[in-house]
């Protein structure tokens, strides 16, 4: 079986990582893959291709006019329109946002061959808003919170969403199957009635980190690797892009400073920050908090970062099924997070970490202190977390489920597609 994966970038957030890991791992279950990208990157491996031109990327600000912006995607439109059913058995698209790919070209593609779409945020269910903050805030509070969001990504209903609704009413692609990693997003999408529930499959992400021996490294050795103190509590703050508008880093800094003030003088915490923007975040935090910034260049380094910490802080203001939580669980570390998006189903009722009402930074600080001062509770939550993620996100199970979807849509579409061919 031959599958084409379409993704905005090779490296990035959860959506990009999901596409990349499918590209790298599907061959192990007999699926040949190619990966077409919207952004260039250094050192791209074989069987990858960038389908957006430099001129097209320069037109990105026209996303402010979503109802008429599809014309500018001439790179992806040309590449997608050139695909024939004999080229691939299935096309699998990640984050079908109109910011990087021609939706009209994707619609034409769906009419001639099987297409699968994985939803990584709320964009399809809300018709144009990646995450609707009014689910947890009043409209006025959502507008204030969205004030620091990138202006092209408004997080409360308004003109932006209305334009996208008009645009999608006639151009939304009729995909064969829709894959959703969290039950939260599945339920939201079904209730929105924007997409047919019969085509939706709930398949949690697979996690390659579960196969890394370093997920069991003892904490002493892990801390040596990053130069962390052995006698003070360590909280890890991890994100591909710490200053992403959805990651809540400013809330995390407030919570960490407050938590540090609640601890005894001889028990002050150290914060380990990993991800793009770590240096900037370290400079913004209260100077009474000790901060170590690092970069994990390998899965082994990433596992050591989680193992070096006592608690993982996940301060997202909006999230689906974040890899950071899955990775923390694989490394037997509990998570403190806001009760938003898919995080409650991951953490449970304080079964694998502790949840805080959005966006209570004082409450988050108190929960951090609770875990930092209670080793037995941390251990119990961490053990339960590892059992849960091993069951939910085994990579082999994930790859098998994805291949099963590919085979099903290929079989179901093959007769009708063949009938349309000249």
PyMOL commands that set and color helices and strands:
alter all, ss='L'
color gray80, all
select helices_A, chain A and resi 14-29+54-58+60-65+69-72+74-81+103-110+123-126+133-135+139-148+159-171+183-192+197-199+208-211+213-216+219-226+249-262+265-267+278-284+299-308+323-330+343-347+361-372+375-392+395-420
alter helices_A, ss='H'
color red, helices_A
select strands_A, chain A and resi 2-7+32-37+48-50+90-94+115-119+177-180+200-202+234-241+270-276+290-294+311-314+335-338+353-356
alter strands_A, ss='S'
color yellow, strands_A
deselect
rebuild
show_as cartoon
